Amino acid sequence: MQTLADSINVEYSQISRIERGLINTSIGITYELAKALEIDIKELFDFPIK
């Protein structure tokens, strides 16, 4: 995860908090995450609704 954080220029702890749902993030950071992960941004929002 440190490499991911470095590649989008955010702190590792911020990535961790986003992943755990402790904080919300901007669409800009979300876009950068998707780009770094080489996925379409919509995949970050594709989860089953209960």
MIDO-770883 format. One record per residue (C-alpha): x, y, z. Coordinates in steps of 0.02 Angstrom, whole numbers. Each point is the difference from the previous one (the first is absolute). Example, Ala and Ser with C-alpha at 12.3 -4.5 7.8 and 13.67 -1.06 7.14 Angstrom:
<zafis>
     xx     yy     zz
    615   -225    390
     69    172    -33
</zafis>
This chain:
<zafis>
     xx     yy     zz
      0      0      0
    147    117     28
     42    -10   -185
   -180     44    -44
      2    147    119
    166     61    -70
    -62    -16   -180
   -148    117     33
     94    113    121
   -103    -31    157
     46    -67    171
     -8   -187     29
   -114     32    149
   -125     90   -112
    -11   -151   -116
    -25   -112    151
   -139    110     70
    -87      6   -170
     12   -189    -18
    -74    -27    173
   -141    124    -31
     56    118    137
      9    152   -113
    -76     57   -162
    110     57   -141
    -12    117   -147
    -45    -55   -175
    174     57    -50
     85   -121    119
   -123   -135    -54
     47     31   -181
    186     -7     42
    -26   -164     95
    -89    -78   -148
    134     60   -119
    140    -68    111
    -91   -166     16
    -26     -3   -189
   -188    -24     17
   -151     99    -56
    -59    116    138
   -173    -80     -1
     77   -162     64
     34     88    165
   -187     23     20
    -56   -171    -64
    -52    -92    157
   -155    -98     48
   -138    100     81
    -80    -84    149
</zafis>
